[in-house]
Amino acid sequence: MRRVAVVAGGLAKFGVRQASYRDLIAEAGKACFAQAEDLRPQDIEGFILSSTMPERFAFQTHVAPMGAEILGIRPNRLIQRVENLCASGSCGIRTAYAAIAAGLLDVAMVLGVEKMNMPDPVEGFLHMAAAPDREWDSTQGLSAPAFFALVAKKHMREYGTTEEQLALVSVKNHDNSTHNPYAHFTKPVSLEQVLKGRPISSPLKLLDCSAMTDGAAAIILAAEDRAREMTGKPVFILGTGQAAGGNNLANVPGWTTWPALKTAAAAAYEMAGIKPRDVDVAEVHDCFTISEIIEYEDLGFCEKGKGGAFIAEGKSRPGGEVVVNPSGGLLGRGHPFGATGIAQALEIVAQLRGEAGDRQVLNAKIGLTHNLSGMATEHTILIYGRN
C-alpha cells in the first residue's frame, strides 16, 4: 500500500448561515483550492462528498456530481457520496485514503457539507428523528440527548462522575473555540452558565449538548510522491480503525464503555505503530459532554472511570497529557454532520504543521481524530503524523 498524505484543506464558516447547501460547498471548496497553490481543479481524479441528510435538509439527492460541478472538477477515477451519520466526513477520508493507497488514483478531494438550520426549528427536530432506529427507538421517544443522558447517569452512578466535571468539558471547548474564527460559538462560557443552563435531558443541560450547525469542509489527499510535489508540509495518515456493534438501543453493547471504540482505537494504534501516550493532540466526538469523558477512557488516555478526574485536573488542556479538541470540538466549533470529520482532520493538520495560531499545541507530532455515530455503536478513528 502506498503512503497517503494531506495536501490542503479549507473550511466554510460554521454556524447558523443564510448560505444555501450549494453556497457552503462552493465556500469550502474555494478555501481548499486557495491553500493548494500548485493544484488545479483538473488535477482532482476522485471526489467524495460526505453528507448525511441532504434529501431532508436541502431537498437534494445525487449530491456528489452536483458538488463536483459547483467546484469545476471532473473526476475521472472515482466519484461518490458517503453517508454514515456523524462519522460521514471521516468515512469519506478513509474511503479516499484506501483508494489512493491501493493505487486506484493519485489525488482526491473529500468535501463534507450539511445545511441543518431550517426556517421552522421543528423541521430540523423531525429530520433528526430519522437517525435512531425508527421502528424501535425514535417512535418510542428516544433521541440523542435522551440516550446520552442515560449514559451520563450510569457513568455518574458507577464512577462518581459529577455534573461539574461534565460542565468542565463544555467550558474547555468553548474556551478553545474563541480562538477559532470558523467556529459556530466564539464566546467563552463559565462553569456557572453551564450548570445553570436550561435542562434538556437530566443531567444534561443546554451547554452540555452540541448545536444544529450549518457548515462545510474540504480536504485534498494525494499519494506520497504527488503530495511532495504539491506541498512542503505533507501530513500523513499513519493509521485508521473502524468498528460497530448493534444499532438500536436494545442491542447497544456498552453504556459506560464502548467496545467498538476500543476495537477501532486498538486497530488504529497498531497500524500507526504508536500507543495512546504518543498522541499529542486529539479531536474527539464531544456531541455531549459525557461523550468526551468516556472517550478519554476508551481511547486509553486515562483509566476507566477516571475521565471526570482527567478533565478536572486539566489533563486535556494545553500543558496536560493530551490536548483534546483545541478547535472547540462539536460543542464549540459546531457539528454539521457531513463536515465534522473533515473539520477535525483539518485542525489536526494545522496543529502538526504548526499553523494553528492561538490554538497551537507545542511541538505536536501525532494527532488523532475520532467520530461516533448513532447510539455510540459505530466508531471511526484516523491517526495523522508529520512524517
C-alpha positions in Angstrom: 0.0 0.0 0.0 1.2 3.5 -0.9 1.6 6.2 1.7 -1.1 8.9 1.6 -0.8 12.5 2.8 -3.0 15.5 3.2 -2.1 18.3 0.8 -4.6 21.1 1.6 -7.9 21.9 3.1 -10.4 24.6 3.6 -13.5 25.5 5.7 -16.7 27.4 5.3 -17.7 29.3 8.4 -19.7 27.1 10.8 -22.9 28.4 12.4 -26.5 29.4 11.5 -25.9 30.5 7.9 -28.0 32.3 5.4 -25.9 30.4 2.8 -27.5 27.6 0.9 -26.3 24.0 0.6 -24.7 24.9 -2.7 -23.1 28.1 -1.3 -21.5 26.1 1.5 -19.9 23.6 -1.0 -18.5 26.5 -3.0 -17.2 28.3 0.0 -15.3 25.3 1.4 -14.0 24.2 -2.0 -12.7 27.7 -2.8 -10.9 27.8 0.5 -9.4 24.4 -0.1 -8.1 25.3 -3.6 -6.7 28.6 -2.3 -4.5 26.6 0.1 -3.3 24.3 -2.7 -1.5 26.8 -4.8 0.2 24.2 -7.1 -3.0 22.2 -7.6 -5.6 22.9 -10.3 -9.2 21.6 -10.3 -8.4 19.4 -13.3 -5.8 17.6 -11.1 -8.5 16.1 -8.9 -9.1 12.5 -10.1 -11.5 11.5 -7.3 -14.3 13.3 -5.5 -16.2 12.1 -2.4 -19.0 14.2 -0.9 -19.9 13.3 2.6 -23.4 14.4 3.6 -25.9 12.9 6.0 -29.4 14.2 5.2 -29.4 16.4 2.1 -32.7 14.9 1.0 -34.3 16.2 4.2 -32.5 19.4 4.9 -31.7 20.6 1.4 -34.3 18.6 -0.6 -31.5 17.4 -2.9 -30.2 14.0 -3.8 -27.4 12.9 -6.2 -25.2 15.5 -4.5 -21.7 14.2 -5.4 -22.0 15.1 -9.1 -23.6 18.4 -8.2 -20.8 19.2 -5.8 -18.2 18.4 -8.5 -19.9 20.6 -10.9 -20.1 23.5 -8.5 -16.3 23.2 -7.9 -15.4 22.9 -11.5 -13.8 19.5 -11.2 -14.3 16.5 -13.5 -13.4 13.3 -11.5 -12.3 10.5 -13.9 -11.3 7.8 -11.4 -13.8 8.0 -8.5 -16.9 9.9 -7.6 -19.4 9.0 -4.8 -21.4 10.2 -1.8 -20.6 8.8 1.6 -23.2 8.7 4.4 -22.6 7.3 7.9 -24.4 9.9 10.1 -21.9 11.8 12.4 -18.9 9.9 11.0 -19.6 10.7 7.4 -16.6 13.0 7.0 -14.1 10.6 8.5 -15.6 7.8 6.4 -15.1 9.9 3.3 -11.4 10.4 4.2 -10.9 6.7 4.9 -12.5 5.8 1.5 -10.3 8.3 -0.4 -7.2 7.1 1.6 -8.0 3.4 0.8 -8.4 4.2 -3.0 -5.2 6.2 -3.1 -3.2 3.6 -1.1 -4.5 0.8 -3.4 -3.4 2.7 -6.5 -6.8 3.4 -7.9 -6.0 7.1 -8.2 -3.4 9.6 -7.0 -5.3 12.7 -6.0 -8.7 13.0 -4.4 -10.9 15.7 -2.7 -13.3 14.9 0.1 -15.9 17.6 0.9 -18.4 17.4 3.7 -21.4 19.6 3.9 -24.6 20.0 5.9 -27.3 22.6 5.9 -29.2 21.8 9.2 -31.0 25.0 10.2 -34.5 25.2 8.8 -37.0 28.2 8.8 -39.0 26.2 11.4 -36.8 24.5 14.0 -39.4 21.7 14.4 -38.5 20.6 10.9 -34.9 20.0 12.0 -36.1 18.1 15.0 -38.2 15.8 12.9 -35.4 15.2 10.4 -33.1 14.2 13.3 -35.6 11.6 14.4 -34.6 9.6 11.3 -31.2 8.9 12.8 -32.1 6.3 15.5 -33.8 3.1 14.6 -37.2 4.4 13.6 -39.3 1.3 14.4 -37.8 0.5 17.7 -36.3 3.7 19.1 -37.3 7.1 17.7 -41.0 6.3 17.6 -40.8 5.4 21.3 -39.4 8.9 22.1 -35.7 8.1 22.1 -33.4 10.9 20.9 -29.7 11.5 21.1 -30.0 13.8 24.2 -32.1 11.2 26.0 -29.6 8.4 25.2 -26.5 10.3 26.3 -28.3 11.5 29.4 -28.9 7.8 30.3 -25.2 7.2 29.6 -24.2 10.1 31.9 -26.4 8.9 34.7 -24.9 5.4 34.6 -21.4 6.8 34.4 -22.1 9.0 37.4 -23.5 6.1 39.4 -20.7 3.7 38.6 -17.7 6.0 38.8 -18.8 9.1 40.8 -18.6 11.4 37.8 -20.2 14.8 38.7 -22.2 17.4 36.8 -19.4 19.8 37.4 -17.0 17.5 35.6 -19.4 17.2 32.7 -19.7 21.0 32.6 -15.9 21.5 32.5 -15.8 19.8 29.1 -18.1 22.5 27.8 -16.2 25.3 29.4 -12.9 24.0 28.0 -14.2 23.5 24.4 -16.0 26.9 24.3 -12.7 28.5 25.6 -10.9 26.8 22.7 -13.5 27.9 20.1 -12.9 31.5 21.0 -9.6 31.2 19.1 -11.2 29.5 16.1 -12.6 32.1 13.5 -14.6 29.3 11.7 -16.4 28.2 14.9 -20.1 28.4 15.5 -19.6 29.7 19.0 -16.8 32.3 19.7 -17.6 33.4 23.2 -16.4 31.6 26.4 -18.9 30.2 28.9 -18.5 29.9 32.6 -19.0 26.8 34.8 -22.0 28.5 36.4 -23.5 29.2 33.0 -23.3 25.5 32.0 -24.6 24.3 35.4 -27.5 26.7 35.4 -28.4 26.2 31.8 -31.8 25.1 30.5 -32.4 21.4 31.3 -32.5 19.2 28.1 -32.5 15.7 29.5 -31.3 15.3 33.0 -28.4 15.6 33.9 -27.6 17.3 30.5 -28.3 20.9 30.1 -28.2 23.2 27.0 -24.5 23.8 27.0 -23.8 20.1 27.5 -25.2 19.5 24.0 -23.8 20.3 20.6 -25.9 22.5 18.4 -27.6 22.4 15.0 -24.9 23.8 12.7 -24.5 24.7 9.1 -21.1 24.2 7.6 -18.7 22.6 5.1 -15.1 21.4 5.0 -12.9 20.1 2.2 -9.6 18.3 2.2 -7.3 17.0 -0.6 -5.3 13.8 -0.2 -2.6 12.5 -2.5 -0.1 9.6 -2.9 3.2 10.5 -1.3 5.1 11.3 -4.5 2.4 13.6 -5.7 1.9 15.1 -2.3 5.6 16.1 -2.0 5.3 17.9 -5.4 2.3 19.9 -4.1 3.4 20.9 -0.5 6.4 21.2 1.6 4.4 20.1 4.7 2.7 16.8 3.9 0.8 15.3 6.8 0.5 11.5 6.5 -2.3 9.2 7.5 -0.5 6.7 9.8 -3.3 4.5 10.9 -7.1 4.1 10.9 -9.7 1.9 12.6 -13.4 1.4 12.5 -15.8 -0.9 14.3 -19.5 -1.2 15.1 -21.8 -3.2 17.3 -25.5 -3.2 17.2 -27.8 -0.2 16.3 -31.0 0.0 18.2 -31.0 0.6 21.9 -31.8 -3.0 22.8 -28.6 -4.1 21.2 -26.2 -1.4 22.5 -23.2 -3.5 23.7 -22.0 -0.9 26.2 -23.2 2.1 28.1 -20.3 3.5 30.2 -17.7 1.8 28.0 -18.0 1.5 24.2 -16.4 -1.8 22.9 -16.5 -0.7 19.2 -14.4 2.4 20.2 -11.8 0.3 21.9 -11.7 -2.1 18.9 -11.3 0.8 16.4 -8.7 2.5 18.6 -6.6 -0.7 19.0 -6.6 -1.2 15.2 -5.6 2.4 14.5 -2.8 2.4 17.2 -1.4 -0.9 15.9 -1.4 0.3 12.3 0.3 3.6 13.2 2.8 1.8 15.5 2.0 4.0 18.5 0.5 3.9 22.0 -2.2 6.3 23.4 0.5 8.1 25.3 2.2 9.1 22.0 -0.8 11.2 20.9 -0.1 14.9 21.3 -3.4 16.3 20.1 -6.9 14.8 19.5 -10.2 15.9 18.0 -12.8 13.7 19.5 -16.6 13.4 19.2 -17.9 15.6 22.0 -21.5 15.6 20.8 -22.4 15.7 24.5 -20.1 16.4 27.4 -20.3 12.8 28.7 -19.1 11.6 25.3 -15.7 13.3 25.7 -15.2 11.9 29.2 -15.9 8.3 28.0 -13.6 8.8 25.0 -10.7 9.8 27.3 -11.1 6.4 28.9 -11.8 4.2 25.9 -9.1 5.8 23.8 -6.6 4.9 26.5 -5.8 8.4 27.7 -6.7 7.5 31.2 -8.1 4.6 33.3 -11.7 3.5 33.1 -13.8 5.7 35.3 -11.2 8.4 35.6 -12.4 10.6 32.7 -14.1 13.0 35.1 -10.9 13.5 37.0 -8.9 13.8 33.8 -10.9 16.9 32.7 -11.0 18.3 36.3 -7.2 18.1 36.6 -6.6 19.9 33.3 -5.1 16.9 31.6 -6.9 17.5 28.3 -5.9 21.2 28.2 -2.7 22.7 26.9 0.2 21.6 29.1 -1.7 18.5 30.0 -1.2 14.9 28.9 -3.0 15.2 25.6 -4.7 18.4 24.2 -8.3 17.5 23.3 -10.5 19.5 20.9 -8.3 22.6 20.5 -10.7 23.7 17.7 -13.6 23.8 20.1 -14.9 20.4 19.2 -18.5 19.8 18.4 -19.6 21.8 21.4 -17.7 25.0 20.4 -16.9 24.7 16.7 -20.2 23.1 15.8 -21.4 19.8 14.3 -22.6 19.9 10.7 -22.6 16.1 10.4 -21.1 15.6 7.0 -18.4 18.2 7.6 -17.4 17.3 11.2 -14.8 14.6 10.5 -13.1 16.7 7.8 -13.0 19.8 10.1 -11.4 17.6 12.7 -8.8 16.4 10.2 -8.0 20.0 9.2 -7.5 21.0 12.8 -5.0 18.2 13.3 -3.2 19.0 10.0 -2.9 22.7 11.1 -1.6 21.6 14.5 1.0 19.2 13.0 2.2 21.9 10.6 2.5 24.5 13.3 -0.2 26.7 11.7 -2.9 26.7 14.3 -2.2 30.2 15.6 -3.5 30.9 19.2 -4.7 27.2 19.4 -1.2 25.8 18.6 -0.2 22.8 20.6 3.6 23.0 21.2 5.7 20.5 19.2 2.7 18.4 18.1 3.8 15.4 16.1 1.0 12.9 16.4 -2.7 13.7 16.1 -5.9 11.6 16.3 -9.5 12.2 15.2 -12.5 10.2 16.4 -16.1 10.1 15.4 -19.0 8.1 16.8 -22.4 7.5 15.1 -25.9 6.6 16.3 -26.2 5.3 19.9 -22.4 5.3 20.2 -22.3 2.0 18.4 -20.1 2.9 15.5 -16.7 4.5 15.8 -14.1 5.8 13.2 -10.6 6.8 14.0 -7.7 8.3 12.0 -4.2 8.9 13.2 -2.0 11.6 11.5 1.7 12.3 11.6 4.2 14.7 10.2 6.4 12.0 8.7 
